[in-house]
Amino acid sequence: MKRKSEKKHWDDFWADSQQLSDVYGTDDRIVRNLAGVVELKGARVLEVGAGTGRDAGAMAALGATSHALDYSEESLGLMRGALGDNVEIICGDALALPFAAGSFDVVYHQGLLEHFRAPGKLLDENVRVLKTGGVLLVDVPQKFHYYTGLKHILMLAGRWFAGWETEFSISQLKRMAEKNNLEVVHIYGEWMYPSLFYRIFREAFMKLKINLKEI
């Protein structure tokens, strides 16, 4: 039986993440790259699979009408505690978004697409709720990275926190975008920060009840 990423994996993950500092952010790359192609002030934006919702909060701070959607109640609880009323937080399914067609100027997600066995279905739903001329940002881990090798070792051992995931190269993402009648207007790649080695050591120390961020 093929492994897959299930809701239980994410409920458990977010239940173990009691505060935002327990989860690494995106180092502002989502906001920086979106701001280069679209005016965020006054835009209606949606983050799908929002997790901590930090990017949604950053969008709101720039004047966007910001929405954050996730299907894990644990994630939603974390966002409610951190974001307050600045972001509209919604419980929903990424494959059946509770919005009318053409609702948003911007739809974005990071670390989400790779968890779907049929990722085209997710992109179809993203496109459905976008306005004509809207912007979709898809941010995934790099395919050609030692992170990917380590991930596959942990999946084979049944120790990967998300159960299962795949990966995409830039050329694969471009082909998927074009298949969904999307025009590629911007491509970026950024190095992992903090580094993978730091993250591994931090996890090891946390098992000893030592938080490196507090040293």
PETA-V196646 format. One record per run of one state. SS is the DSSP state (A for helix, B for strand, O for the rest). FROM is the first residue (numbers start at 0). LEN is the number of residues. If there is no record, write none. Layout:
((SS & FROM & LEN) (SS & FROM & LEN))
This chain:
((O & 0 & 6) (A & 6 & 9) (O & 15 & 4) (A & 19 & 3) (O & 22 & 6) (A & 28 & 7) (O & 35 & 8) (B & 43 & 5) (O & 48 & 5) (A & 53 & 8) (O & 61 & 3) (B & 64 & 6) (O & 70 & 2) (A & 72 & 11) (O & 83 & 4) (B & 87 & 4) (O & 91 & 1) (B & 92 & 1) (O & 93 & 2) (B & 95 & 1) (O & 96 & 7) (B & 103 & 7) (O & 110 & 2) (A & 112 & 3) (O & 115 & 3) (A & 118 & 10) (O & 128 & 1) (B & 129 & 10) (O & 139 & 2) (B & 141 & 1) (O & 142 & 3) (A & 145 & 11) (O & 156 & 11) (B & 167 & 1) (O & 168 & 1) (A & 169 & 10) (O & 179 & 16) (A & 195 & 12) (O & 207 & 4) (A & 211 & 3) (O & 214 & 1))
